[in-house]
Amino acid sequence: MKKLLLIIICIAAFAFSAISPVYAAEQTAGDEYARASSRAAYFFEQKDLSTSLFAVPYTYCVKILRDDGDWYYVQYAEDEGIYRALYGYVKKEDFSLLKEVPEVTYLFKSITITYSADDGDASLPVLDEIEVEAAFYGTYYSGATAYSYVLCRDSFGYIRGANDDYPLIDTPSGGDAAPKDNGTDSGQIVTAVIIVALSAGAMILIFVSSRKHKSE
């Protein structure tokens, strides 16, 4: 009888240990993204409205790294090509949480910046205009003046102009504003619950049987 009881206890312990990793996987599996739901969805250096850098391009996304109250700590862009990943904060109210990883996440937009030398003395030869490629991150407004936040030759900064002529992403109906399904295997949970229930039932039967033997 004691050996049978010990076996049942071991089975129950195994079942509970099987449930735990499933729930842990549900908490951590996959990446979460949020889409800029307006043209004023700003990206901030810190959780401070005075540290805004640019408005995340409308309908494009940020990758959520941490939920921080009214804010998300996020990544925008990746270390790829002319782009470098930026890390900072966005206001939750300006973004829609996505159910699944979108096909297009960040905007890739290359712009050309033209530099020209000061004419100076007209009798001296001057350099021709120089064109350099820059990565566009988003628009920043200072009063009525629009600027673009760009990465050019490993330096971040602003140039005059909005550069908002980028294609918008079609947002499918019902694709936003809901938690993402991480694809948890519910069958594992059901199996573990059944094992626990059977173990509990067996323990009750053993208890009832042992009391009958004692009474006899």
Secondary structure, DSSP 8 states (H G I E B T S, - for coil): -HHHHHHHHHHHHHHHHHHHHHHHHHHHSS-EEEEE-STT-EEESSSSGGGEEEE--TT-EEEEEEEETTEEEEEES-SBTTB--EEEEEEGGGEEEBSS--S--S---EEEEEE-----STTS-----EEEEEEEEEEEEETTEEEEEEEETTEEEEEES-----------TT-BSS-------HHHHHHHHHHHHHHHHHHHHHHHHHHHHHH-
